[in-house]
Amino acid sequence: MWAPLKQHLWHWRGVLIAVPTVAGGVLLLRFVGALQFMELMALDQMFRLRPTESADARIVLVTINEDDVKRLGRWPMSDATLAQLLSSIKRQQPKVIGLDLYRDLPAEPGHQALVNVFKSTPNLIGIEKVIKTAQGEVVQAPPVLEQHGQVSASDLLLDADGRIRRSLLFLTDRNGKSIMTLGAHLAAVYLKQKGIQLEPMNASQTQFRLGRAMFTTLEPNDGGYVNIDNGGYQILSNFSKLPNGFRSVSMTDVLQGRVAQDLMRDRIVLIGLTAESLENRFFTSYTTNAISTSVGIEVHALFASQLLSAALDGRPLLKVWSDPLEWGWTIAWSVIGAVIGWVSRSPRQIIVRAIVLGAMLLGSAYGLFLVGWWIIIIPPLLALMGSTVMSSSYLLWENLKEHARTLEQKVTERTLELSQQKQLLQTIVDHIPVMITLYETTGQIKFVNRQFEQILGWSTTNLHHIDLIAELISDPQQQQQILEHMLAATGTWLDLKLKTKANHLVNTSWTNIRLANQLFVGIGQDISDRKRAEKASILDERNRMAREIHDTLAQAFTGILLHVGAVAEEIPEEAVTIQAHLETVDELARTGLSEARRSVAALRPKLLEEGNLFNALKHLTAQMKLSTNTNITCETIGATYALLPDVENHLLRIGQEALTNAVKYAQASQIHLELVCEETQCVLRIKDDGQGFDVGQISATKGFGLLGMSERVEKMGAELVIQSQPGQGTEIVVVVSRG
């Protein structure tokens, strides 16, 4: 017996797990009040969806609107005006009159006349404020009406969101005496004249009968409420849905006799404010915006109409289920949802069935609401959906586990085979004497080999957190050029100067191959040795040319000058023509000698041949100080080291050009030159206090020296910064990598 039961339970294990988990969680949320707001919103929506009803013909409203207040010219109205209004209404012989105005203090003139009307109108009901405001205030009833027991409470119950969903039949006043609310009192007086009175049904007076209606006091956890204050005798509001409201007339029309003679006969008449300026507005379940709010007398009239319709017409009051029944309702929908998720064969089936059953839940709740039952919606709906998702997810997980077990052996075997192949391939790739990269069409690099890591410092693990192309190349235009070369995969080689992880520059050359699945392979090699050899060869050639010019042209021009001088001494002074030709030859020879020496200096800087860069700069500044009154200083920061010959030559020429410009054009009185030798880079800075200039306004013809600096910086792969403003001096900074 136990074995079949155990097998049956195991077959439905998803349902047995989902139901207590989801239903328990939902009920816990319900008990702590987390679902109360949504439940009240669902109740409001059902009120708004219900069919409209005809206005209760037994109730007439006498309103005091904005025009009435303007005609009075004051507020509150005088006692004389109110006495005249009540007298006009009395002549219509209504069943009962409800005065929804506070009249605890005299408003002369006419107070005695109003007192006389109060005394002579036994069916007039006044109001007082029983529940204290936030400031601890209450409003007393008119003394005359209080003496005759013609007083009711004007208090209305507001939920946390400011809406009226509950109504008070009666509550206890400051003297410990039970007092009915205005709507309940008006209905009670009206029904009493028809022989219907409120009858207690039990000793604790929690149940009452009023004609065909049975009242039960509201408990703290009834319906969607959780731990509400249920002081007094509260019931759920079940107001009618009135498209045009109650029949009403204005105070001015009553005072001027512009109403039908039998309009108020044998009816409940409510007098109250509707003027916007007097702020007497309330939200009900029907309220969707500030325009559709109800005024106080309308709320009291709705409650009175609710009681009359229940007692005389059998219109249902709003009732709720007991707590155990609501728990069972929630658990039942949780079971339904869990079964749907467990037995459905596809996600589409699950969704369709869940939607259909959810619609059935909402439809049944709405149908029960129309006949007077408020049943909770949100907890069972959450239980239905949650259990559906949980049981189907558990089933999916079980199926995946089973599928995973069937694949596990194959995966293990295949993994071992792939591991061996990967190790072999990794060994080949890591030991091949070139750099290998694997990248996608987006340019995102997915893999680099050991040779790449050794040369450039970037490993495969770094690639998940950086844009490697941006790290290797700082110029955006060059980045785009490189990306285009990578994706073209033409097989041609491209020489690139790349930055290492340590921020050094390395000369490399790359070609690319396209693979399947939008993958590419990049193959690169370090050509630093080749570049250094090329630079050394170029430097040797330049030195050779410098020596050739020095040993040939320069010597030849020097010899010409010597011979011209010797001939000039032998020619008589009278030979003017011959003397002029010799002077011309002398001038041309000297010009040629100067040009030859300039070419030698350009090809092989003598200052660098005799020492390092700093000594050359120091010697240069010393020479310039001898030919100018400008104060020129030169210093070094950090331990000096040798740079590539071309780099030192470019830096020397940039320094020479900057000093010349500062003296010749800026007319500077102070020039400071410094060479900063850092671990990874070298910085040359020349700063003067000259007249300065607008960097953006320098033309190509006037700024030839700056253009030459830029070209030299570009050849070095360095960075040039020129900062200057008219009248504020100039600072030129060159930053070059040490590598």
Disulfide bonds with the S-S distance in Angstrom:
none
